[in-house]
Amino acid sequence: MKSLLLLLFVASLAGCSGEPQTGPGEVRWDREICERCAMAVSDPHYSAQVRGGPVGGNSRLYKFDDIGCAVLWLEQQPWRDNPATEIWVNDHRNGGWIDARNAWYIKGKITPMDYGLGAQHEKSDKGIDFAQAVEMIHEKERLLQTHTHTSG
């Protein structure tokens, strides 16, 4: 009986954690680290979050200091193609959260990991869509890898 009560108590605490099961979660700025590069998540204008996990499994929230880190990290996950996987990014102007796949990205921003992309809701003449942003992130990584191999 005590085991059952303890189990119910723990389950009720988990349900009251306040963490939503979908959408972006709260970030404790300068206290959480990027899942990919282990730098502090500290800029509320350029960070990202991924919510996901294996199909049929529990969804978990992962935090990143830059959309580039989120994209590259997610591509390494076996559940990356799970349709329930969410990617969130901060609006570079006001810090609000945007669905990364529906955002427009402005190039040339100074971002924590130098991927240089600032997200916003509205389409812009200078903006690129998510697919183009992913391609730009890959190009940046290719250049970094080439530089690392030729200088090291």
Secondary structure, DSSP 8 states (H G I E B T S, - for coil): -HHHHHHHHHHHHHHTS---SSS-----TTTSB-TTT--B---TTT-EEEEE-STTS--EEEEESSHHHHHHHHTTSTTTT-TT-EEEEEBTTT--EEEGGG-EEEES---TTS--EEEESS--TTEE-HHHHHHHHHHHHHHHHHHHHHH-
